[in-house]
Amino acid sequence: MAPILKELGYRKNRLTWFRHLEELTIVFNIQKSQYADDTWYYQYGIGIHNLAGNTINSISKCDILCRFDQTINGKTLQAEDLKWILERWTEKYGSLERLRAAAGEGTLPQITTVRAKEYLFSHK
């Protein structure tokens, strides 16, 4: 994944890659399961700069998240699959304008904090 993410403009911090955009940061994180040695999770996150208050380079600072395990519909995800998901994630949620539109449509990711929703609805 590292060469693909670097090509897309992401920087790395351990198993987390992040890309700062104008008002938010897109984050991609790989996490090993603590219960099964052969299970990995892929997390996609968005940190809104005005909420985080500082540089975002960690999935824990994201207010909007989506998480997959290493398989979808019985298929093990490969690097190109993860890249495709990241590109779609960025297309759909890669700006405050897009996030506000998704909030208005009720299509924000299921893991979205209350403070992110309040921010998106109140700061137009």
Backbone as CSV, one residue per row, in Angstrom:
resi,resn,N_x,N_y,N_z,CA_x,CA_y,CA_z,C_x,C_y,C_z
1,MET,0.811,-1.205,0.000,0.000,0.000,0.000,0.853,1.267,0.000
2,ALA,2.006,1.221,0.618,2.808,2.441,0.773,3.085,3.151,-0.550
3,PRO,3.545,2.454,-1.600,3.811,3.169,-2.863,2.542,3.785,-3.468
4,ILE,1.441,3.073,-3.378,0.176,3.582,-3.920,-0.247,4.844,-3.180
5,LEU,-0.195,4.808,-1.856,-0.631,5.952,-1.057,0.316,7.137,-1.223
6,LYS,1.594,6.866,-1.315,2.548,7.943,-1.533,2.277,8.628,-2.865
7,GLU,1.965,7.834,-3.888,1.637,8.374,-5.208,0.388,9.268,-5.150
8,LEU,-0.539,8.951,-4.244,-1.771,9.740,-4.087,-1.584,10.958,-3.174
9,GLY,-0.358,11.155,-2.668,-0.087,12.336,-1.847,-0.229,12.130,-0.354
10,TYR,-0.250,10.884,0.098,-0.390,10.590,1.523,0.977,10.500,2.190
11,ARG,1.003,10.891,3.447,2.193,10.748,4.281,1.912,9.669,5.314
12,LYS,2.961,9.080,5.854,2.813,7.924,6.725,3.229,8.213,8.158
13,ASN,2.481,7.634,9.104,2.815,7.630,10.523,2.455,6.240,11.038
14,ARG,3.448,5.358,11.159,3.263,3.946,11.525,2.374,3.257,10.506
15,LEU,1.212,2.727,10.916,0.298,2.064,9.981,-0.851,2.980,9.570
16,THR,-0.602,4.261,9.627,-1.602,5.257,9.264,-1.034,6.163,8.184
17,TRP,-1.843,6.423,7.170,-1.494,7.358,6.114,-2.504,8.486,6.155
18,PHE,-2.057,9.702,5.894,-2.957,10.849,5.954,-2.612,11.836,4.854
19,ARG,-3.645,12.546,4.427,-3.488,13.563,3.376,-4.279,14.791,3.788
20,HIS,-3.572,15.880,4.010,-4.221,17.125,4.408,-4.821,17.799,3.187
21,LEU,-6.092,18.131,3.284,-6.775,18.922,2.276,-7.044,20.288,2.890
22,GLU,-7.776,21.116,2.215,-7.958,22.495,2.666,-8.520,22.598,4.087
23,GLU,-9.643,21.954,4.356,-10.296,22.098,5.658,-10.423,20.786,6.430
24,LEU,-9.855,19.730,5.856,-9.950,18.435,6.527,-8.782,17.558,6.123
25,THR,-8.680,16.432,6.804,-7.636,15.455,6.500,-8.300,14.114,6.249
26,ILE,-7.888,13.444,5.183,-8.341,12.093,4.882,-7.306,11.147,5.495
27,VAL,-7.785,10.120,6.209,-6.894,9.202,6.907,-7.219,7.771,6.489
28,PHE,-6.181,6.971,6.280,-6.312,5.538,6.017,-5.444,4.822,7.029
29,ASN,-6.025,3.825,7.710,-5.308,3.132,8.781,-5.479,1.626,8.632
30,ILE,-4.394,0.915,8.877,-4.433,-0.547,8.899,-4.255,-0.977,10.348
31,GLN,-5.136,-1.878,10.804,-5.089,-2.317,12.203,-5.158,-3.839,12.253
32,LYS,-4.231,-4.428,12.963,-4.215,-5.876,13.161,-5.184,-6.223,14.274
33,SER,-5.929,-7.293,14.093,-6.851,-7.754,15.129,-6.086,-8.205,16.358
34,GLN,-6.607,-7.846,17.508,-5.963,-8.307,18.746,-6.396,-9.732,19.099
35,TYR,-7.383,-10.264,18.372,-7.921,-11.584,18.684,-7.514,-12.664,17.696
36,ALA,-7.179,-12.283,16.474,-6.821,-13.274,15.453,-5.607,-12.778,14.670
37,ASP,-4.559,-13.577,14.652,-3.313,-13.183,13.988,-3.471,-12.959,12.488
38,ASP,-4.466,-13.597,11.885,-4.612,-13.495,10.437,-5.718,-12.527,10.015
39,THR,-6.160,-11.675,10.921,-7.230,-10.722,10.601,-6.719,-9.292,10.709
40,TRP,-7.033,-8.512,9.679,-6.656,-7.103,9.615,-7.893,-6.271,9.352
41,TYR,-7.869,-5.022,9.795,-8.960,-4.085,9.560,-8.416,-2.875,8.814
42,TYR,-9.252,-2.331,7.955,-8.905,-1.131,7.202,-9.896,-0.053,7.599
43,GLN,-9.371,1.069,8.060,-10.206,2.163,8.521,-9.961,3.396,7.653
44,TYR,-11.068,4.001,7.244,-11.031,5.242,6.477,-11.625,6.316,7.373
45,GLY,-10.950,7.440,7.493,-11.433,8.483,8.381,-11.297,9.869,7.788
46,ILE,-12.077,10.771,8.384,-11.984,12.187,8.030,-11.903,12.968,9.325
47,GLY,-10.895,13.817,9.395,-10.760,14.732,10.516,-10.998,16.148,10.028
48,ILE,-11.926,16.820,10.661,-12.242,18.203,10.305,-11.319,19.107,11.112
49,HIS,-10.540,19.912,10.427,-9.515,20.730,11.090,-10.085,21.605,12.190
50,ASN,-11.222,22.241,11.969,-11.797,23.127,12.989,-12.245,22.377,14.236
51,LEU,-12.490,21.080,14.129,-12.868,20.288,15.301,-11.657,19.693,16.005
52,ALA,-10.673,19.280,15.236,-9.490,18.638,15.824,-8.595,19.634,16.540
53,GLY,-8.561,20.864,16.050,-7.772,21.893,16.700,-6.281,21.818,16.460
54,ASN,-5.822,20.795,15.760,-4.406,20.683,15.444,-4.222,19.718,14.278
55,THR,-2.991,19.387,13.976,-2.694,18.501,12.860,-3.290,17.121,13.096
56,ILE,-3.885,16.607,12.059,-4.505,15.279,12.136,-3.590,14.296,11.420
57,ASN,-3.091,13.329,12.160,-2.270,12.284,11.554,-2.563,10.932,12.201
58,SER,-3.773,10.822,12.766,-4.159,9.619,13.480,-5.640,9.340,13.260
59,ILE,-5.998,8.087,13.166,-7.406,7.723,12.993,-8.219,8.116,14.228
60,SER,-7.584,8.178,15.394,-8.304,8.512,16.629,-8.777,9.962,16.660
61,LYS,-8.231,10.810,15.798,-8.641,12.219,15.750,-9.734,12.474,14.711
62,CYS,-10.204,11.407,14.072,-11.227,11.540,13.037,-12.624,11.473,13.654
63,ASP,-13.493,12.328,13.171,-14.881,12.347,13.625,-15.798,11.577,12.688
64,ILE,-15.273,11.166,11.560,-16.057,10.426,10.573,-15.231,9.209,10.178
65,LEU,-15.815,8.015,10.334,-15.065,6.780,10.122,-15.866,5.729,9.378
66,CYS,-15.133,4.857,8.717,-15.683,3.663,8.102,-14.633,2.572,8.293
67,ARG,-15.083,1.360,8.617,-14.130,0.293,8.912,-14.544,-0.983,8.182
68,PHE,-13.557,-1.645,7.575,-13.759,-2.925,6.891,-12.791,-3.935,7.482
69,ASP,-13.185,-5.215,7.447,-12.152,-6.205,7.714,-11.505,-6.540,6.380
70,GLN,-10.658,-7.513,6.346,-9.855,-7.769,5.150,-10.618,-8.428,4.014
71,THR,-11.871,-8.773,4.240,-12.664,-9.372,3.175,-14.004,-8.651,3.027
72,ILE,-14.471,-8.593,1.799,-15.813,-8.089,1.505,-16.453,-9.103,0.570
73,ASN,-17.618,-9.584,0.962,-18.331,-10.602,0.175,-17.447,-11.803,-0.126
74,GLY,-16.664,-12.223,0.862,-15.824,-13.404,0.716,-14.538,-13.194,-0.069
75,LYS,-14.302,-11.976,-0.554,-13.093,-11.677,-1.332,-12.099,-10.932,-0.454
76,THR,-10.867,-11.417,-0.409,-9.818,-10.731,0.338,-9.421,-9.472,-0.419
77,LEU,-9.447,-8.368,0.282,-9.116,-7.092,-0.343,-7.628,-7.018,-0.675
78,GLN,-7.338,-6.528,-1.863,-5.974,-6.326,-2.320,-5.682,-4.826,-2.312
79,ALA,-4.428,-4.476,-2.529,-4.016,-3.071,-2.493,-4.834,-2.221,-3.472
80,GLU,-5.087,-2.714,-4.660,-5.864,-1.951,-5.648,-7.304,-1.738,-5.189
81,ASP,-7.874,-2.728,-4.472,-9.229,-2.577,-3.923,-9.256,-1.471,-2.878
82,LEU,-8.253,-1.483,-2.014,-8.176,-0.479,-0.952,-7.976,0.915,-1.541
83,LYS,-7.184,0.996,-2.594,-6.990,2.272,-3.282,-8.315,2.747,-3.876
84,TRP,-9.047,1.852,-4.517,-10.327,2.200,-5.128,-11.292,2.724,-4.057
85,ILE,-11.361,2.032,-2.925,-12.243,2.480,-1.835,-11.813,3.855,-1.343
86,LEU,-10.519,4.078,-1.185,-10.012,5.371,-0.724,-10.356,6.481,-1.711
87,GLU,-10.221,6.208,-2.981,-10.574,7.210,-3.998,-12.067,7.528,-3.964
88,ARG,-12.912,6.519,-3.813,-14.364,6.759,-3.717,-14.696,7.528,-2.436
89,TRP,-14.032,7.184,-1.336,-14.203,7.862,-0.052,-13.883,9.350,-0.199
90,THR,-12.772,9.642,-0.852,-12.342,11.022,-1.061,-13.293,11.765,-1.999
91,GLU,-13.738,11.107,-3.055,-14.697,11.736,-3.973,-15.988,12.108,-3.250
92,LYS,-16.463,11.214,-2.398,-17.750,11.435,-1.734,-17.653,12.393,-0.556
93,TYR,-16.555,12.360,0.199,-16.470,13.112,1.449,-15.264,14.046,1.531
94,GLY,-14.571,14.309,0.435,-13.297,15.018,0.470,-13.310,16.525,0.601
95,SER,-14.431,17.110,1.014,-14.475,18.552,1.279,-15.625,18.810,2.247
96,LEU,-15.585,19.974,2.894,-16.682,20.308,3.800,-18.000,20.423,3.033
97,GLU,-17.935,20.932,1.826,-19.144,21.044,1.000,-19.756,19.667,0.753
98,ARG,-18.934,18.697,0.410,-19.437,17.336,0.170,-19.952,16.701,1.453
99,LEU,-19.256,16.956,2.557,-19.723,16.428,3.844,-21.067,17.030,4.224
100,ARG,-21.223,18.333,4.005,-22.509,18.981,4.309,-23.626,18.412,3.446
101,ALA,-23.331,18.163,2.182,-24.326,17.571,1.286,-24.714,16.176,1.781
102,ALA,-23.729,15.381,2.157,-24.006,14.034,2.669,-24.805,14.100,3.967
103,ALA,-24.488,15.062,4.822,-25.236,15.226,6.072,-26.693,15.566,5.768
104,GLY,-26.907,16.472,4.820,-28.263,16.862,4.442,-29.054,15.718,3.831
105,GLU,-28.360,14.835,3.113,-29.005,13.680,2.483,-29.137,12.497,3.442
106,GLY,-28.485,12.605,4.610,-28.497,11.491,5.561,-27.603,10.346,5.128
107,THR,-26.531,10.661,4.376,-25.647,9.604,3.867,-24.226,9.681,4.423
108,LEU,-24.055,10.317,5.574,-22.746,10.278,6.229,-22.476,8.851,6.683
109,PRO,-21.223,8.465,6.804,-20.922,7.136,7.329,-21.565,6.929,8.701
110,GLN,-21.893,5.678,8.994,-22.576,5.347,10.241,-21.782,5.807,11.465
111,ILE,-20.475,5.753,11.374,-19.645,6.186,12.498,-19.272,7.653,12.271
112,THR,-20.158,8.533,12.666,-19.946,9.974,12.591,-20.330,10.554,13.945
113,THR,-19.416,11.298,14.548,-19.697,11.835,15.879,-20.796,12.889,15.834
114,VAL,-21.433,13.078,16.970,-22.468,14.100,17.099,-21.867,15.472,16.840
115,ARG,-20.667,15.719,17.361,-20.065,17.041,17.164,-19.789,17.319,15.693
116,ALA,-19.434,16.304,14.906,-19.225,16.502,13.469,-20.544,16.851,12.792
117,LYS,-21.611,16.137,13.136,-22.918,16.435,12.550,-23.356,17.849,12.916
118,GLU,-23.208,18.215,14.176,-23.587,19.573,14.610,-22.764,20.613,13.855
119,TYR,-21.477,20.371,13.691,-20.611,21.315,12.979,-21.063,21.463,11.532
120,LEU,-21.315,20.349,10.877,-21.691,20.386,9.460,-23.027,21.091,9.240
121,PHE,-23.944,20.938,10.164,-25.253,21.607,10.020,-25.224,23.065,10.441
122,SER,-24.296,23.445,11.329,-24.330,24.815,11.846,-23.336,25.757,11.179
123,HIS,-22.313,25.280,10.509,-21.281,26.133,9.899,-21.382,26.066,8.390
124,LYS,-22.213,26.907,7.826,-22.375,26.875,6.360,-21.741,28.018,5.683
